[in-house]
């Protein structure tokens, strides 16, 4: 990888090479943009920066027991169907290979491993450049498409006594397989898809105790494409107002996935209220009783990885960033995709296409304005 100069000019910087980032890069390619390292004079340019050592986005980090038959929310990248795969194959093997092939096929020239440290404004000109500083040089961009997802920011809620627990605590982010918990009592915290999937898996080898903050609202309909689209619409209003991004579950309720049905049929899908405190050898329940625990597995979700955007000062008092149609309302040169309503794989694809289209339209409008202002 050739290091760029500190402020290498480029039209578009795409940060992240997961589903959303690759979708955006593909649509930029289709609209005539070329990777900056391959550009000739006069070309419209882009660069994709990814902090991972290899292709695959967050899929390459998923636990080994997550199989193609049980993975939730796969959606094909634009113009490239997911190849047929053995349902028993590990998702972390199949999907990174699919992403790698996609990058090669469409010549996206992803730069990795590159960590973006900060994004800031070059000056006070609202039509000026955004500076993207990395651990491998920097870029001066007309627009930035942020597609950094959430995997690098697992959420650990604060609970009294957590630091005194003598057993093991881990987040879904660090889960490997159920086998390591055999013979240990595992408290599973959370009401999302991962919590239920791992409850089903771990309960096959040991005793589990499932807790959630709220009583799950089980919906009779399967979590199909229509349900995902409804979830996207439900989150959109919060994001437009600059509120923190809520979970899909908070909008849709719980759906009867295959692993939820399997756990229910075996009698282990038993929800308990959230514990009041953590003790050295277990958890204290709201009614004062104690539940022993050797392991606490926090399936409590993730937060958007946006710290590198802090210099732009876009956070609202509520803690979110105001976004509409994938674009920051307070910094129009910044697009946030795979964020809020586009956090699903379906939404990420659409947001990548929409961001590319909006950038092309804005550049065309600017060129028309320049022509109009030129003396006859």
Secondary structure, 3 states (H helix, E strand, C coil): CCCCCCCEEEEEEEECCCHHHHHHHHHHHHCCCEEHHHCCCCCCEEEEECCCCCCCHHHHHCCCCCECCCCCCCCCECCECCCCCCCCCEHHHHHHHHHHHHHHHCCCCCECCCCEEEEEECCCCCCCCEEEEECCEEEEEEEEEECCCCCCCECCCCCCCHHHCCCEEEEHHHCCCHHHHCCCCEEEECCCHHHHHHHHHHCCCCCEEEEECCCCCEECCCCCHHHHHHHHHHHHHHHHCCCCCCCHHHHHCEECCHHHHHHHHCCCCCEEECCCEEECCEEECCCCCEEECCEEEECCCECCCCHHHHHHCCECCCCCECEECCEECCCCCEEECCCHHHCCHHHHHHHHHHHHHHHHHHHHHHHHHHHHHCCC
